[in-house]
Amino acid sequence: MGFNKGIAEGLLLALQLCGCVRETTLDAGLPRKVVVEFVLTDESVQNLYLSLTGEPGETVDPAVGEAEIKLLDVSQNMEMDQFVRVADNQWALEYSGIPGHKYRLEIKVDGYDRVWAEQTMPEKAELPGLGYGLAVYFDLEPRLDYPDWGLYYSIEDIPDFLIIRGVIRDKETGECSMVEELCTDYPGVEEMNVSGLLYDGNPQRRTREGEDGVWTYLFPSLIGKALYKDFLFIHRVDDNHPGLENLYDNFHASNKGKGFCVGGSFINNRYPLNDHYDEYLLLYSLSADYGRFLKDAYQSKKVREGGDLSSIYLRENIFTNVQGGGLGIFGTMSTGMAEYVGIYQTLEGFDDYLDQ
């Protein structure tokens, strides 16, 4: 799995956080509504799903008739090509969203009022490094001639909502796997997928074989913090939010500011000199509406673990931005990646690095 496949799998995760919203059941006596599920991305093909709310006791999903679907780039005053129906409830469009552009979605299903929603495509997700912080704990006497360093990311680059996943590339095969546990010291991380475990700094990685009690930690500030399963779901906090004062502070004149770190079940054992990185972060910048929807939907689904989120769509206030009497979500999402740097966690590795 390379970068593109990693993006695709991460995108699939983001789209599945909310479960399925296409089997929505109305309370008895209420008229049916059109349900929309569409997330505009920077991928080459867009998929849109339409359905109708059901009635209590129905065993077959109500069919969606003919539908006129329009996607307009408001920023360029231009209508995209027509969506093509590819399944009973699915339509596809060959198009990539443009960062910074505002879009309007209009849908007219036969027999129902026109529904619509508007969203702006977020800028490409990026987390340039702010700086490197010394990050070594020694239970025995200090050996500061063998420091470890970790990369910190500027808090100024966090969008309204951001999903972060980690990737490890196998040096021998080139295959990639997703990091299963992550943590961060940024105070705006949502606790929706907290694992119940705490970050211990990978203490099995000793600085020298046979030296009990001498350990390296890539980010000491993370030790004891919660681990999250598969991804970090972050929302941007304001400048006065509690916890920001404890973040890494870069004093270099050319790159001042506060920085946060990301840790977890990475390897952190190779510094990529003139080569590809063996570890990196996948980033998903979400529009504010889509972030709010995913947060509401994921939390509701977790409460009803194993159940269908859609059946409580109207009863538990899951966020919807579809206007005109419809339900659902029109969201936007941009993808990107960031380097993940950890200079050797072993003294022997650091000696090798210095010899190059």
Secondary structure, 3 states (H helix, E strand, C coil): CCHHHHHHHHHHHHHHCCCCCCCCECCCCCCCCEEEEEEECCCCEEEEEEEECECCCCCCCCCCCCEEEEEEECCCCEECCCCEEEECCEEEEECCCCCCCEEEEEEEECCCCCEEEEEECCCCCCCCEEEEEECCCCCCCCCCCCCCEEEEEEHHHCCCEEEEEEEEECCCCCCEEECCEEEECCCCECCCCEEEEECCCCCCCECCCCCCCCECCCCHHHCCCEEEECCEEEECCCCCCCCHHHCEEECCCCCCEEEECEEECCCCCCCCCCCCCCEEEEEEEECHHHHHHHHHHHHHHHHCCCCCHHHHCCCCCCCCCCECCCEEEEEEEEEEEEECCECCCCHHHHHHHHHC
